[in-house]
């Protein structure tokens, strides 16, 4: 099942997404006619794991971590499916990275790997946008517009063996499978839950396969995880 949020004249509505329509309890809303999709959840934080694919480590000349290496984006980083990604004035090196992400369903802490499926609402897609020329991970990754997320939450998917690909303006840039992760989603969620109390709607992203790269204003970024969906956004100048 796909769960989506849509902006309507009556405010945000959550429901089941099916073929361009969000079905709520008492009404249905056509995407693009009755409103646009919103980020599929309202996280208190986005917990993002980096350096989680061996090929990416080799490409970026990073050392292999002994445990999940993570950082946090704030809710203000969120950008919805089909919403523009602003190209900040403070950077000349903006990059994309196509990542699978889990959405937490209930307050939880110190979750075992076996318990992870019970606390996850489902899976969605994040573009970990990075201002590569900035100093420090927070400055690079936690600014407004750095967390495109969506288009919806898929509740019925096994996150451990999903094919993915990223196209930028029609050019294939990434092509991988989540089985290549150094730490799988269950390990990561359990690890982070020993340090943080997750809240409903919180997001945990599992890192990018090889070939994250530069994007420019006008580029269309499409990130697909098979069985989940495609997150699509266009990069625009901040003045647009």
MIDOSE-1310 file (N, C-alpha, C; in nm, 2 decimals, decimal comma, always signed):
residues 240
xxxx	+0,08/-0,12/+0,00/+0,00/+0,00/+0,00/+0,09/+0,12/+0,00; +0,04/+0,22/-0,07/+0,11/+0,35/-0,08/+0,04/+0,46/+0,00; +0,10/+0,52/+0,10/+0,04/+0,62/+0,18/+0,10/+0,76/+0,13; +0,02/+0,85/+0,11/+0,06/+0,98/+0,06/-0,01/+1,10/+0,13
xxxx	+0,05/+1,21/+0,13/+0,00/+1,34/+0,19/-0,02/+1,44/+0,07; -0,14/+1,50/+0,07/-0,17/+1,60/-0,04/-0,22/+1,73/+0,03; -0,17/+1,84/-0,03/-0,22/+1,97/+0,01/-0,35/+2,00/-0,06; -0,46/+2,02/+0,02/-0,59/+2,05/-0,03/-0,64/+2,19/+0,02
xxxx	-0,75/+2,23/-0,03/-0,81/+2,36/+0,01/-0,85/+2,35/+0,16; -0,87/+2,23/+0,21/-0,90/+2,21/+0,35/-0,78/+2,18/+0,44; -0,66/+2,19/+0,38/-0,54/+2,16/+0,46/-0,48/+2,02/+0,41; -0,37/+1,98/+0,48/-0,31/+1,85/+0,44/-0,40/+1,74/+0,47
xxxx	-0,40/+1,64/+0,38/-0,48/+1,52/+0,39/-0,39/+1,40/+0,36; -0,40/+1,30/+0,45/-0,33/+1,17/+0,43/-0,42/+1,06/+0,39; -0,38/+0,98/+0,29/-0,46/+0,87/+0,25/-0,38/+0,77/+0,17; -0,45/+0,68/+0,11/-0,39/+0,57/+0,02/-0,38/+0,63/-0,12
xxxx	-0,26/+0,62/-0,17/-0,24/+0,67/-0,31/-0,26/+0,55/-0,41; -0,34/+0,59/-0,52/-0,36/+0,49/-0,62/-0,38/+0,56/-0,75; -0,29/+0,54/-0,84/-0,30/+0,59/-0,98/-0,34/+0,74/-0,99; -0,26/+0,82/-0,91/-0,28/+0,97/-0,92/-0,39/+1,02/-0,83
xxxx	-0,45/+0,94/-0,74/-0,56/+0,98/-0,65/-0,52/+0,94/-0,51; -0,54/+1,03/-0,42/-0,53/+1,00/-0,27/-0,66/+0,98/-0,22; -0,69/+0,86/-0,16/-0,82/+0,83/-0,11/-0,81/+0,84/+0,05; -0,88/+0,94/+0,10/-0,89/+0,95/+0,24/-1,02/+0,88/+0,29
xxxx	-1,05/+0,90/+0,42/-1,16/+0,83/+0,48/-1,29/+0,86/+0,41; -1,31/+0,99/+0,38/-1,45/+1,03/+0,33/-1,44/+1,10/+0,20; -1,33/+1,11/+0,13/-1,32/+1,18/+0,01/-1,19/+1,14/-0,07; -1,19/+1,16/-0,20/-1,07/+1,13/-0,28/-1,02/+1,26/-0,34
xxxx	-0,89/+1,27/-0,36/-0,83/+1,39/-0,41/-0,74/+1,36/-0,53; -0,76/+1,42/-0,64/-0,67/+1,40/-0,76/-0,55/+1,48/-0,75; -0,43/+1,42/-0,76/-0,31/+1,49/-0,75/-0,29/+1,58/-0,88; -0,26/+1,71/-0,85/-0,25/+1,80/-0,96/-0,37/+1,88/-1,00
xxxx	-0,48/+1,83/-0,95/-0,61/+1,90/-0,97/-0,67/+1,95/-0,84; -0,67/+1,86/-0,74/-0,72/+1,90/-0,60/-0,61/+1,95/-0,51; -0,49/+1,93/-0,55/-0,37/+1,97/-0,47/-0,25/+1,89/-0,52; -0,13/+1,93/-0,46/-0,01/+1,87/-0,49/+0,04/+1,78/-0,38
xxxx	+0,12/+1,68/-0,41/+0,17/+1,60/-0,30/+0,26/+1,68/-0,21; +0,25/+1,65/-0,08/+0,34/+1,70/+0,02/+0,45/+1,59/+0,05; +0,55/+1,63/+0,13/+0,64/+1,52/+0,18/+0,55/+1,42/+0,25; +0,58/+1,29/+0,24/+0,48/+1,19/+0,29/+0,47/+1,17/+0,44
xxxx	+0,55/+1,25/+0,51/+0,55/+1,24/+0,66/+0,59/+1,37/+0,71; +0,58/+1,39/+0,85/+0,62/+1,51/+0,91/+0,72/+1,47/+1,02; +0,85/+1,46/+0,99/+0,95/+1,42/+1,08/+0,99/+1,52/+1,18; +1,03/+1,48/+1,30/+1,10/+1,57/+1,39/+1,24/+1,59/+1,35
xxxx	+1,30/+1,49/+1,28/+1,43/+1,49/+1,23/+1,45/+1,39/+1,12; +1,55/+1,41/+1,03/+1,59/+1,31/+0,93/+1,73/+1,26/+0,97; +1,74/+1,13/+1,00/+1,86/+1,07/+1,04/+1,92/+1,01/+0,91; +2,04/+1,05/+0,87/+2,10/+1,02/+0,74/+2,23/+0,94/+0,76
xxxx	+2,24/+0,82/+0,71/+2,36/+0,75/+0,72/+2,45/+0,77/+0,59; +2,57/+0,79/+0,61/+2,67/+0,81/+0,50/+2,77/+0,70/+0,49; +2,84/+0,70/+0,38/+2,95/+0,60/+0,37/+2,90/+0,46/+0,39; +2,79/+0,42/+0,32/+2,73/+0,29/+0,35/+2,74/+0,20/+0,23
xxxx	+2,81/+0,24/+0,12/+2,83/+0,15/+0,01/+2,98/+0,15/-0,02; +3,04/+0,03/-0,04/+3,18/+0,02/-0,07/+3,23/+0,10/-0,19; +3,15/+0,09/-0,30/+3,19/+0,16/-0,42/+3,20/+0,31/-0,39; +3,10/+0,37/-0,31/+3,10/+0,51/-0,28/+3,23/+0,54/-0,20
xxxx	+3,27/+0,46/-0,11/+3,39/+0,48/-0,03/+3,51/+0,49/-0,12; +3,52/+0,40/-0,22/+3,63/+0,40/-0,31/+3,63/+0,53/-0,39; +3,51/+0,57/-0,44/+3,50/+0,68/-0,53/+3,53/+0,81/-0,46; +3,49/+0,83/-0,33/+3,51/+0,95/-0,26/+3,63/+0,94/-0,17
xxxx	+3,71/+0,83/-0,18/+3,83/+0,81/-0,10/+3,81/+0,83/+0,05; +3,69/+0,77/+0,10/+3,66/+0,76/+0,24/+3,71/+0,63/+0,30; +3,74/+0,64/+0,43/+3,77/+0,52/+0,50/+3,64/+0,44/+0,53; +3,65/+0,31/+0,54/+3,53/+0,23/+0,57/+3,50/+0,24/+0,72
xxxx	+3,38/+0,28/+0,75/+3,34/+0,29/+0,90/+3,32/+0,16/+0,96; +3,35/+0,16/+1,09/+3,33/+0,03/+1,17/+3,19/+0,02/+1,22; +3,11/+0,13/+1,22/+2,97/+0,13/+1,26/+2,91/+0,24/+1,18; +2,77/+0,24/+1,17/+2,71/+0,34/+1,09/+2,75/+0,48/+1,12
xxxx	+2,78/+0,56/+1,01/+2,82/+0,70/+1,02/+2,71/+0,78/+0,98; +2,66/+0,87/+1,07/+2,54/+0,94/+1,05/+2,55/+1,09/+1,08; +2,45/+1,16/+1,02/+2,43/+1,30/+1,05/+2,28/+1,33/+1,05; +2,23/+1,45/+1,08/+2,09/+1,48/+1,10/+2,06/+1,60/+1,01
xxxx	+1,95/+1,59/+0,94/+1,89/+1,71/+0,87/+1,76/+1,75/+0,95; +1,73/+1,88/+0,95/+1,61/+1,93/+1,02/+1,49/+1,92/+0,93; +1,37/+1,93/+0,98/+1,25/+1,93/+0,90/+1,25/+2,04/+0,79; +1,31/+2,15/+0,81/+1,31/+2,26/+0,71/+1,39/+2,22/+0,59
xxxx	+1,46/+2,11/+0,59/+1,53/+2,06/+0,47/+1,43/+2,00/+0,37; +1,31/+1,96/+0,41/+1,22/+1,89/+0,33/+1,18/+1,96/+0,20; +1,17/+1,88/+0,09/+1,11/+1,93/-0,04/+1,03/+1,81/-0,09; +0,91/+1,84/-0,13/+0,81/+1,74/-0,18/+0,85/+1,69/-0,32
xxxx	+0,79/+1,58/-0,36/+0,80/+1,53/-0,49/+0,75/+1,63/-0,59; +0,82/+1,66/-0,70/+0,79/+1,75/-0,80/+0,81/+1,90/-0,76; +0,84/+1,92/-0,64/+0,87/+2,06/-0,59/+1,02/+2,09/-0,63; +1,04/+2,22/-0,67/+1,18/+2,25/-0,71/+1,28/+2,24/-0,60
xxxx	+1,40/+2,20/-0,63/+1,52/+2,20/-0,54/+1,59/+2,34/-0,56; +1,59/+2,42/-0,46/+1,66/+2,55/-0,48/+1,81/+2,54/-0,48; +1,88/+2,60/-0,58/+2,02/+2,60/-0,58/+2,07/+2,72/-0,50; +2,13/+2,69/-0,38/+2,17/+2,80/-0,29/+2,28/+2,89/-0,35
xxxx	+2,27/+3,02/-0,31/+2,36/+3,11/-0,36/+2,50/+3,09/-0,29; +2,51/+3,02/-0,18/+2,64/+3,01/-0,11/+2,72/+2,89/-0,16; +2,68/+2,82/-0,26/+2,76/+2,70/-0,31/+2,77/+2,71/-0,46; +2,88/+2,65/-0,51/+2,90/+2,63/-0,65/+2,91/+2,48/-0,69
xxxx	+2,89/+2,40/-0,58/+2,90/+2,25/-0,60/+2,79/+2,18/-0,53; +2,67/+2,18/-0,60/+2,56/+2,11/-0,54/+2,55/+1,97/-0,60; +2,53/+1,87/-0,52/+2,53/+1,73/-0,56/+2,40/+1,66/-0,52; +2,36/+1,56/-0,59/+2,25/+1,47/-0,56/+2,30/+1,34/-0,50
xxxx	+2,21/+1,26/-0,44/+2,25/+1,13/-0,39/+2,12/+1,06/-0,36; +2,09/+0,95/-0,44/+1,96/+0,88/-0,43/+1,96/+0,77/-0,32; +1,87/+0,79/-0,22/+1,88/+0,71/-0,10/+1,74/+0,65/-0,07; +1,74/+0,53/-0,02/+1,62/+0,47/+0,04/+1,61/+0,52/+0,18
xxxx	+1,48/+0,54/+0,23/+1,46/+0,59/+0,36/+1,34/+0,52/+0,42; +1,35/+0,49/+0,55/+1,24/+0,44/+0,63/+1,17/+0,55/+0,70; +1,04/+0,53/+0,73/+0,96/+0,62/+0,80/+0,91/+0,55/+0,93; +0,94/+0,61/+1,04/+0,90/+0,55/+1,17/+0,75/+0,56/+1,20
xxxx	+0,69/+0,46/+1,26/+0,55/+0,46/+1,28/+0,50/+0,49/+1,42; +0,59/+0,47/+1,52/+0,55/+0,49/+1,66/+0,67/+0,53/+1,74; +0,65/+0,60/+1,85/+0,76/+0,63/+1,94/+0,83/+0,50/+1,98; +0,96/+0,51/+1,97/+1,04/+0,38/+2,01/+1,18/+0,42/+2,04
xxxx	+1,24/+0,33/+2,12/+1,38/+0,35/+2,17/+1,44/+0,21/+2,19; +1,57/+0,19/+2,16/+1,64/+0,07/+2,19/+1,56/-0,05/+2,12; +1,55/-0,04/+1,99/+1,48/-0,14/+1,91/+1,58/-0,25/+1,86; +1,55/-0,38/+1,88/+1,63/-0,48/+1,83/+1,61/-0,49/+1,68
xxxx	+1,70/-0,56/+1,61/+1,69/-0,57/+1,46/+1,56/-0,65/+1,43; +1,53/-0,75/+1,51/+1,41/-0,83/+1,49/+1,28/-0,75/+1,50; +1,29/-0,64/+1,59/+1,17/-0,56/+1,61/+1,15/-0,45/+1,51; +1,25/-0,42/+1,43/+1,25/-0,31/+1,34/+1,12/-0,31/+1,25
xxxx	+1,08/-0,42/+1,18/+0,97/-0,42/+1,10/+0,84/-0,37/+1,17; +0,83/-0,39/+1,30/+0,71/-0,36/+1,38/+0,70/-0,21/+1,40; +0,81/-0,13/+1,39/+0,81/+0,01/+1,42/+0,82/+0,10/+1,30; +0,84/+0,03/+1,18/+0,85/+0,11/+1,06/+0,72/+0,11/+0,98
xxxx	+0,68/+0,23/+0,95/+0,55/+0,25/+0,87/+0,57/+0,20/+0,73; +0,69/+0,23/+0,67/+0,71/+0,19/+0,53/+0,84/+0,26/+0,48; +0,86/+0,26/+0,35/+0,98/+0,31/+0,29/+0,95/+0,41/+0,18; +1,04/+0,51/+0,17/+1,02/+0,62/+0,07/+1,16/+0,65/+0,02
xxxx	+1,18/+0,76/-0,05/+1,30/+0,79/-0,12/+1,35/+0,93/-0,08; +1,47/+0,95/-0,06/+1,53/+1,08/-0,03/+1,64/+1,11/-0,12; +1,65/+1,24/-0,16/+1,77/+1,29/-0,23/+1,85/+1,37/-0,13; +1,97/+1,31/-0,10/+2,06/+1,38/+0,00/+2,14/+1,49/-0,07
xxxx	+2,08/+1,60/-0,08/+2,14/+1,71/-0,15/+2,25/+1,77/-0,07; +2,37/+1,80/-0,13/+2,49/+1,83/-0,06/+2,56/+1,95/-0,12; +2,59/+2,05/-0,04/+2,67/+2,17/-0,09/+2,81/+2,13/-0,07; +2,87/+2,06/-0,16/+3,00/+1,99/-0,14/+3,11/+2,09/-0,10
xxxx	+3,11/+2,21/-0,14/+3,22/+2,30/-0,12/+3,21/+2,38/+0,02; +3,11/+2,34/+0,10/+3,10/+2,41/+0,23/+3,18/+2,33/+0,34; +3,21/+2,40/+0,45/+3,29/+2,34/+0,55/+3,21/+2,28/+0,66; +3,23/+2,15/+0,68/+3,16/+2,08/+0,79/+3,03/+2,02/+0,73
xxxx	+2,99/+1,90/+0,79/+2,88/+1,82/+0,74/+2,75/+1,90/+0,75; +2,73/+1,97/+0,86/+2,60/+2,04/+0,88/+2,58/+2,15/+0,78; +2,69/+2,22/+0,76/+2,68/+2,33/+0,66/+2,66/+2,27/+0,52; +2,71/+2,16/+0,49/+2,70/+2,10/+0,36/+2,56/+2,04/+0,33
xxxx	+2,50/+1,98/+0,44/+2,39/+1,89/+0,42/+2,26/+1,93/+0,49; +2,26/+2,03/+0,58/+2,14/+2,05/+0,66/+2,07/+2,18/+0,63; +2,09/+2,24/+0,51/+2,03/+2,36/+0,48/+1,89/+2,34/+0,42; +1,81/+2,45/+0,41/+1,68/+2,45/+0,36/+1,68/+2,39/+0,22
xxxx	+1,59/+2,29/+0,19/+1,58/+2,24/+0,06/+1,68/+2,12/+0,03; +1,75/+2,08/+0,13/+1,85/+1,97/+0,11/+1,80/+1,83/+0,13; +1,66/+1,82/+0,15/+1,61/+1,69/+0,17/+1,48/+1,66/+0,09; +1,49/+1,66/-0,04/+1,37/+1,61/-0,11/+1,33/+1,47/-0,07
xxxx	+1,20/+1,45/-0,05/+1,15/+1,32/+0,01/+1,02/+1,29/-0,05; +1,00/+1,16/-0,09/+0,87/+1,12/-0,15/+0,89/+1,01/-0,25; +0,79/+0,99/-0,34/+0,66/+1,07/-0,34/+0,56/+1,02/-0,24; +0,58/+0,90/-0,19/+0,48/+0,84/-0,09/+0,56/+0,74/+0,00
xxxx	+0,49/+0,68/+0,09/+0,54/+0,57/+0,17/+0,49/+0,44/+0,12; +0,58/+0,35/+0,08/+0,53/+0,21/+0,04/+0,54/+0,12/+0,17; +0,43/+0,06/+0,21/+0,43/-0,02/+0,33/+0,46/-0,16/+0,31; +0,47/-0,21/+0,19/+0,49/-0,35/+0,16/+0,61/-0,37/+0,07
xxxx	+0,73/-0,37/+0,13/+0,85/-0,38/+0,05/+0,96/-0,44/+0,15; +1,05/-0,52/+0,09/+1,16/-0,57/+0,16/+1,28/-0,48/+0,13; +1,34/-0,40/+0,22/+1,44/-0,30/+0,19/+1,57/-0,36/+0,16; +1,59/-0,49/+0,18/+1,73/-0,54/+0,17/+1,78/-0,59/+0,03
xxxx	+1,69/-0,58/-0,07/+1,73/-0,63/-0,20/+1,66/-0,55/-0,31; +1,66/-0,42/-0,31/+1,59/-0,34/-0,40/+1,68/-0,28/-0,51; +1,65/-0,30/-0,63/+1,73/-0,23/-0,74/+1,69/-0,08/-0,74; +1,79/+0,00/-0,77/+1,77/+0,15/-0,77/+1,85/+0,21/-0,89
xxxx	+1,80/+0,32/-0,93/+1,87/+0,40/-1,03/+1,84/+0,55/-1,02; +1,93/+0,63/-1,06/+1,91/+0,78/-1,06/+1,94/+0,83/-1,20; +1,85/+0,91/-1,26/+1,87/+0,97/-1,38/+1,87/+1,12/-1,36; +1,97/+1,19/-1,42/+1,97/+1,34/-1,42/+1,96/+1,39/-1,56
xxxx	+1,85/+1,46/-1,58/+1,81/+1,51/-1,72/+1,83/+1,40/-1,82; +1,78/+1,28/-1,79/+1,77/+1,17/-1,88/+1,90/+1,08/-1,89; +2,00/+1,12/-1,82/+2,13/+1,04/-1,82/+2,13/+0,96/-1,69; +2,16/+0,83/-1,71/+2,17/+0,74/-1,60/+2,30/+0,76/-1,52
xxxx	+2,28/+0,80/-1,39/+2,40/+0,83/-1,31/+2,43/+0,73/-1,20; +2,32/+0,67/-1,15/+2,34/+0,56/-1,05/+2,26/+0,44/-1,08; +2,32/+0,32/-1,05/+2,25/+0,20/-1,08/+2,31/+0,09/-0,98; +2,23/+0,05/-0,88/+2,28/-0,04/-0,78/+2,16/-0,12/-0,71
xxxx	+2,19/-0,18/-0,60/+2,10/-0,26/-0,53/+2,13/-0,24/-0,38; +2,02/-0,24/-0,30/+2,04/-0,22/-0,16/+2,12/-0,33/-0,09; +2,13/-0,45/-0,15/+2,20/-0,56/-0,09/+2,35/-0,52/-0,08; +2,40/-0,41/-0,15/+2,53/-0,37/-0,15/+2,57/-0,28/-0,03
xxxx	+2,47/-0,25/+0,06/+2,49/-0,17/+0,17/+2,59/-0,24/+0,27; +2,68/-0,16/+0,33/+2,77/-0,22/+0,43/+2,69/-0,26/+0,56; +2,60/-0,17/+0,60/+2,51/-0,19/+0,71/+2,36/-0,19/+0,66; +2,29/-0,30/+0,68/+2,16/-0,31/+0,62/+2,06/-0,22/+0,70
xxxx	+1,94/-0,20/+0,65/+1,84/-0,11/+0,72/+1,81/-0,15/+0,86; +1,80/-0,28/+0,88/+1,76/-0,32/+1,02/+1,88/-0,29/+1,12; +2,00/-0,32/+1,07/+2,12/-0,28/+1,16/+2,12/-0,13/+1,19; +2,09/-0,05/+1,09/+2,10/+0,09/+1,11/+1,99/+0,14/+1,20
xxxx	+1,87/+0,10/+1,18/+1,76/+0,15/+1,26/+1,78/+0,11/+1,41; +1,83/-0,02/+1,43/+1,85/-0,06/+1,57/+1,96/+0,02/+1,63; +2,07/+0,04/+1,56/+2,18/+0,12/+1,60/+2,14/+0,26/+1,64; +2,07/+0,33/+1,56/+2,03/+0,46/+1,59/+1,93/+0,47/+1,70
xxxx	+1,85/+0,37/+1,71/+1,75/+0,37/+1,82/+1,81/+0,35/+1,96; +1,93/+0,31/+1,97/+2,00/+0,30/+2,10/+2,05/+0,44/+2,14; +2,05/+0,54/+2,05/+2,10/+0,67/+2,07/+1,99/+0,78/+2,08; +1,88/+0,75/+2,00/+1,77/+0,85/+1,99/+1,64/+0,78/+2,02
xxxx	+1,55/+0,86/+2,07/+1,41/+0,81/+2,07/+1,34/+0,86/+1,95; +1,30/+0,77/+1,86/+1,23/+0,80/+1,74/+1,09/+0,84/+1,77; +1,04/+0,94/+1,69/+0,90/+0,98/+1,69/+0,83/+0,94/+1,57; +0,70/+0,93/+1,57/+0,62/+0,89/+1,45/+0,65/+1,00/+1,34
xxxx	+0,68/+0,95/+1,22/+0,71/+1,03/+1,10/+0,86/+1,06/+1,09; +0,94/+1,02/+1,18/+1,09/+1,04/+1,17/+1,14/+0,96/+1,05; +1,24/+1,01/+0,99/+1,30/+0,95/+0,87/+1,44/+0,90/+0,89; +1,47/+0,78/+0,85/+1,61/+0,73/+0,85/+1,65/+0,69/+0,71
xxxx	+1,75/+0,76/+0,66/+1,80/+0,73/+0,52/+1,92/+0,65/+0,53; +1,94/+0,56/+0,43/+2,04/+0,46/+0,45/+2,17/+0,48/+0,36; +2,19/+0,59/+0,30/+2,31/+0,62/+0,23/+2,29/+0,60/+0,08; +2,39/+0,66/+0,01/+2,38/+0,66/-0,14/+2,48/+0,56/-0,20
xxxx	+2,43/+0,49/-0,30/+2,52/+0,41/-0,39/+2,63/+0,50/-0,46; +2,71/+0,43/-0,53/+2,82/+0,51/-0,60/+2,76/+0,61/-0,70; +2,85/+0,71/-0,73/+2,82/+0,81/-0,83/+2,72/+0,92/-0,79; +2,72/+0,96/-0,66/+2,66/+1,09/-0,64/+2,74/+1,19/-0,72
xxxx	+2,67/+1,29/-0,77/+2,74/+1,39/-0,85/+2,68/+1,52/-0,86; +2,74/+1,61/-0,94/+2,70/+1,75/-0,95/+2,57/+1,77/-1,02; +2,49/+1,87/-0,98/+2,37/+1,91/-1,05/+2,37/+2,06/-1,07; +2,30/+2,10/-1,17/+2,29/+2,25/-1,21/+2,15/+2,29/-1,22
xxxx	+2,12/+2,42/-1,21/+1,99/+2,47/-1,24/+1,94/+2,42/-1,37; +1,82/+2,38/-1,38/+1,76/+2,32/-1,50/+1,76/+2,17/-1,50; +1,85/+2,11/-1,42/+1,85/+1,96/-1,42/+1,73/+1,90/-1,36; +1,68/+1,79/-1,41/+1,57/+1,71/-1,35/+1,63/+1,59/-1,29
xxxx	+1,61/+1,57/-1,16/+1,67/+1,45/-1,09/+1,56/+1,35/-1,06; +1,57/+1,23/-1,11/+1,47/+1,12/-1,09/+1,54/+1,01/-1,02; +1,50/+0,97/-0,90/+1,55/+0,86/-0,82/+1,45/+0,76/-0,81; +1,48/+0,64/-0,85/+1,38/+0,53/-0,85/+1,44/+0,41/-0,76
xxxx	+1,35/+0,37/-0,67/+1,38/+0,24/-0,60/+1,26/+0,15/-0,64; +1,30/+0,04/-0,70/+1,20/-0,06/-0,75/+1,11/-0,11/-0,64; +0,98/-0,10/-0,66/+0,88/-0,14/-0,56/+0,84/-0,03/-0,47; +0,91/+0,08/-0,47/+0,88/+0,20/-0,39/+0,82/+0,31/-0,48
xxxx	+0,90/+0,35/-0,58/+0,85/+0,46/-0,66/+0,96/+0,54/-0,72; +0,93/+0,66/-0,77/+1,03/+0,75/-0,83/+1,01/+0,89/-0,77; +1,11/+0,94/-0,71/+1,11/+1,08/-0,66/+1,17/+1,17/-0,77; +1,10/+1,27/-0,81/+1,14/+1,36/-0,92/+1,13/+1,51/-0,87
xxxx	+1,25/+1,58/-0,90/+1,26/+1,72/-0,87/+1,34/+1,79/-0,97; +1,32/+1,92/-1,00/+1,40/+1,99/-1,09/+1,48/+2,10/-1,01; +1,60/+2,12/-1,04/+1,69/+2,22/-0,97/+1,66/+2,36/-1,03; +1,64/+2,46/-0,95/+1,62/+2,59/-0,99/+1,71/+2,69/-0,92
xxxx	+1,74/+2,80/-0,99/+1,81/+2,91/-0,92/+1,72/+2,96/-0,80; +1,79/+3,01/-0,70/+1,71/+3,05/-0,58/+1,62/+3,17/-0,61; +1,65/+3,24/-0,71/+1,57/+3,36/-0,75/+1,44/+3,32/-0,82; +1,43/+3,19/-0,86/+1,31/+3,15/-0,94/+1,19/+3,12/-0,85
